[in-house]
Amino acid sequence: ARSIRTRAINWKKLGLNRSLQVWLMVAEKLLENLLLRAEQIASAMTVRGFTSPNEHKVEWHQLRIRWCDWLALASLLVFWGVRLTWGWKI
């Protein structure tokens, strides 16, 4: 969509048929890039030894919120409270 905006296309001048052609070209390029990226990721996984989900087990650990996390959240809330209270006046 950014590629469309940067070209400053006059949509009214193009008409419906040509507008659809432009959007189809953009969608085709997007799909092509997505499939290329998926192929690159698959190649990288193969090189790193990934064979199948059943043989490649990942051990997960339980995420726990500690006191320093609560302190960071409280600081963030205080910051945004001050910012919203006095920030509009500056």
Contacts in CASP RR format, 6 or more apart in sequence:
PFRMAT RR
TARGET T0000
AUTHOR 0000-0000-0000
METHOD contacts of the structure
MODEL  1
ARSIRTRAINWKKLGLNRSLQVWLMVAEKLLENLLLRAEQIASAMTVRGF
TSPNEHKVEWHQLRIRWCDWLALASLLVFWGVRLTWGWKI
1 26 0 8 1.000
3 26 0 8 1.000
4 22 0 8 1.000
4 23 0 8 1.000
4 26 0 8 1.000
9 22 0 8 1.000
11 19 0 8 1.000
14 22 0 8 1.000
49 56 0 8 1.000
50 56 0 8 1.000
END
